[in-house]
Amino acid sequence: MTLTGAPGAGDGGSEPRPYRIILVDPQRLFRQALRALLDAQAGFSVVGETGSAAEALELAGALKPDVVVTELHLADGSQAGENSGSALIGTLHSRLPEVAILVLTSARARDVAAAVRRAGARGYLLKEHGREELLRALREVTAGRWYRSITPEACPRTAARDDRYLNNRAAYLTQRQRQVLRSVALGYRTREIAQMLGVSVRAVHRLRERLRLALRLNSTAELTRFAVRAGFTEGAAEPAR
């Protein structure tokens, strides 16, 4: 168990306090690499790490982190055992419900994402994804939103069925919703979209949230991926005002 911070560390300055993270993974080398990656990013600070569920609960209780990033297969139990990652999620969520839990795992079993979400996790990310996806997942879960990584190659039939379903729902979007979706897909920021559409920033947030609900997607990242797959970036023209 490695502890490098204490509650409130880094407070008192004018700069926003970085999100405090605890890493839980049985592979020390992986934890060290992940720590180096996250500590190099503005806005994130790894304050502790461990390979076991029991020590993770001790660290979380002592450090009161903003985020716990955990594997499902831990050193002190099997996935189905008492001290497994799944059990850790449930216990941690019960004791510290304000802590965002992101599962970073190689476990690809069916319904794993749904199971960890029921247990209290806010995100599920496969280790095969890269740095940008990890940072995106962290931003989503710290904002209180659910994030799930999707690998179409792992389930092509399901992915194709989901794409057809989403495309059917997209056919019923209003012109304004299509403009917002295109803007999101092209990478415009919220304020830029508001200026182009002649509406308030708050209105853009509402439009984007309604879009997400209409398409039954779990996050802005999923909304962006769908918009790109559905061809909303073709031509790369600026959205109509």
C-alpha positions in Angstrom: 0.0 0.0 0.0 1.4 3.4 -1.0 0.0 6.6 0.5 1.3 9.9 -0.8 -1.3 12.5 0.2 -3.5 13.6 3.1 -7.0 15.1 3.1 -6.9 18.7 2.0 -3.4 18.5 0.5 -3.0 21.0 -2.3 -5.8 23.3 -0.9 -5.4 26.9 0.0 -4.2 28.2 -3.4 -6.0 30.0 -6.1 -5.7 27.1 -8.5 -8.6 24.5 -8.5 -7.8 21.5 -6.4 -6.9 18.5 -8.6 -9.1 15.4 -8.4 -7.6 13.0 -5.9 -7.3 9.5 -7.1 -6.6 6.1 -5.5 -5.4 3.3 -7.8 -6.3 -0.3 -7.0 -4.7 -3.0 -9.1 -2.8 -6.2 -8.3 0.0 -5.4 -10.8 2.4 -2.9 -9.2 4.1 -2.1 -12.5 0.7 -1.2 -14.0 -0.1 1.0 -11.0 3.2 2.8 -11.3 2.7 3.4 -15.1 -0.8 4.7 -14.5 0.3 6.9 -11.6 3.0 8.5 -13.9 0.4 9.0 -16.6 -2.2 10.7 -14.4 0.3 12.8 -12.3 1.4 14.3 -15.6 -2.1 15.5 -16.3 -3.4 18.8 -15.0 -6.4 18.3 -12.8 -5.5 14.8 -11.5 -3.3 13.7 -8.6 -2.7 10.1 -7.4 -2.7 10.1 -3.6 -2.5 6.4 -2.9 -2.3 2.9 -4.5 -2.7 -0.7 -3.5 -3.2 -4.1 -4.9 -5.9 -5.4 -2.5 -9.5 -4.6 -1.7 -8.9 -4.5 2.1 -6.1 -1.9 1.8 -8.2 0.1 -0.7 -10.9 0.5 1.9 -8.4 1.7 4.5 -6.9 4.2 2.0 -10.2 5.5 1.0 -11.3 6.0 4.6 -8.1 7.8 5.4 -7.7 10.0 2.3 -11.3 10.6 1.2 -10.4 10.6 -2.5 -12.6 12.0 -5.3 -12.0 8.9 -7.5 -11.1 5.2 -7.0 -9.8 3.5 -10.1 -10.0 -0.3 -9.6 -9.5 -3.6 -11.3 -12.1 -6.4 -10.7 -9.5 -9.2 -10.1 -7.6 -8.2 -6.9 -4.9 -9.8 -4.9 -7.0 -10.7 -1.9 -9.8 -12.6 -3.6 -11.3 -13.9 -6.7 -13.9 -12.0 -8.7 -16.6 -13.8 -6.9 -14.9 -13.7 -3.5 -15.7 -11.5 -0.5 -12.8 -9.1 -1.1 -13.0 -9.0 -4.9 -13.3 -5.8 -6.9 -17.0 -6.2 -7.2 -17.4 -6.5 -3.4 -15.0 -3.5 -3.0 -17.2 -1.4 -5.2 -20.3 -2.2 -3.2 -18.6 -1.6 0.2 -16.9 1.6 -0.9 -20.1 3.0 -2.4 -21.9 2.2 0.8 -19.3 3.9 3.0 -18.4 6.8 0.8 -21.2 7.3 -1.8 -19.7 10.6 -2.9 -16.5 8.9 -4.2 -16.6 8.2 -8.0 -15.6 4.6 -8.8 -14.1 3.8 -12.2 -13.5 0.2 -13.1 -10.4 -0.2 -15.2 -10.2 -3.8 -16.1 -9.4 -6.5 -18.7 -12.6 -8.4 -17.7 -14.8 -8.6 -20.8 -17.5 -11.0 -19.6 -21.0 -10.3 -20.6 -23.0 -7.9 -18.4 -19.9 -6.9 -16.3 -20.6 -3.2 -17.0 -24.2 -3.5 -15.8 -23.1 -5.4 -12.7 -20.5 -2.9 -11.6 -23.0 -0.1 -12.2 -25.5 -1.7 -10.0 -22.8 -2.1 -7.3 -22.2 1.6 -7.3 -19.5 2.2 -9.9 -19.8 5.3 -12.2 -17.7 3.9 -15.0 -16.4 0.8 -16.8 -13.3 1.0 -19.0 -11.3 -1.8 -20.7 -7.5 -1.6 -20.3 -7.0 -2.0 -24.0 -8.1 1.6 -24.5 -5.6 4.5 -24.6 -4.8 7.5 -22.5 -7.4 9.8 -24.1 -10.2 7.4 -23.4 -9.1 7.0 -19.8 -9.0 10.8 -19.3 -12.4 11.1 -20.9 -13.8 8.5 -18.5 -12.3 10.2 -15.5 -13.8 13.6 -16.6 -17.2 11.9 -17.0 -17.3 10.1 -13.7 -16.0 13.1 -11.7 -18.9 15.1 -13.3 -21.3 12.5 -11.8 -22.1 10.8 -15.2 -22.0 7.2 -16.1 -19.2 6.2 -18.6 -18.8 2.9 -20.4 -16.2 2.0 -23.0 -17.5 0.1 -26.0 -15.5 -2.2 -28.2 -17.5 -3.0 -31.3 -14.9 -5.6 -32.5 -15.7 -7.7 -29.4 -19.4 -8.0 -30.3 -19.9 -7.0 -33.9 -23.5 -8.3 -34.1 -24.5 -6.4 -31.0 -22.7 -3.2 -32.3 -24.4 -3.4 -35.7 -27.8 -3.9 -34.0 -27.2 -0.9 -31.7 -26.1 1.2 -34.7 -29.3 0.4 -36.6 -31.4 1.2 -33.5 -29.6 4.6 -33.0 -29.9 5.5 -36.6 -33.6 4.8 -36.5 -34.0 7.1 -33.5 -31.8 9.8 -35.1 -34.3 10.0 -37.9 -36.8 11.6 -35.5 -34.5 14.3 -34.3 -35.5 17.9 -34.9 -33.4 20.2 -37.1 -32.0 22.0 -34.0 -31.1 18.7 -32.4 -29.3 17.7 -35.6 -27.4 21.0 -35.5 -26.3 20.4 -31.9 -25.3 16.8 -32.6 -23.2 17.9 -35.7 -21.5 20.6 -33.6 -20.7 18.1 -30.9 -19.3 15.7 -33.4 -17.1 18.4 -35.0 -15.6 19.2 -31.6 -17.1 22.6 -31.0 -17.2 23.7 -27.4 -20.4 24.5 -25.6 -19.9 28.3 -25.8 -19.1 28.1 -29.5 -22.2 26.1 -30.2 -24.3 28.7 -28.2 -22.8 31.5 -30.3 -23.4 29.7 -33.6 -27.0 28.9 -32.7 -27.8 32.2 -31.0 -28.8 30.6 -27.7 -27.5 30.6 -24.2 -24.8 28.2 -22.9 -27.5 26.7 -20.5 -29.8 26.1 -23.5 -27.0 24.2 -25.2 -26.5 22.0 -22.1 -30.3 21.3 -22.1 -30.3 20.5 -25.8 -27.3 18.1 -25.5 -28.9 16.4 -22.5 -32.2 15.9 -24.3 -30.2 14.5 -27.3 -28.5 12.0 -25.0 -31.8 11.0 -23.5 -33.5 10.7 -26.9 -30.8 8.5 -28.2 -30.5 6.6 -24.9 -26.8 7.1 -24.6 -24.9 7.2 -21.3 -22.5 10.1 -21.8 -21.4 13.0 -24.0 -18.5 10.7 -25.2 -21.0 8.1 -26.4 -23.0 10.9 -28.1 -19.9 12.1 -29.9 -19.0 8.6 -31.0 -22.5 8.0 -32.4 -22.5 11.3 -34.2 -19.2 10.4 -36.0 -20.4 6.9 -36.9 -23.7 8.2 -38.1 -22.0 10.6 -40.6 -22.8 13.9 -38.9 -19.2 15.1 -39.6 -19.3 14.4 -43.3 -18.4 17.6 -45.2 -17.1 19.2 -42.0 -19.3 22.3 -42.6 -20.1 24.7 -39.8 -23.6 24.2 -38.3 -26.3 26.6 -39.4 -26.9 29.5 -37.1 
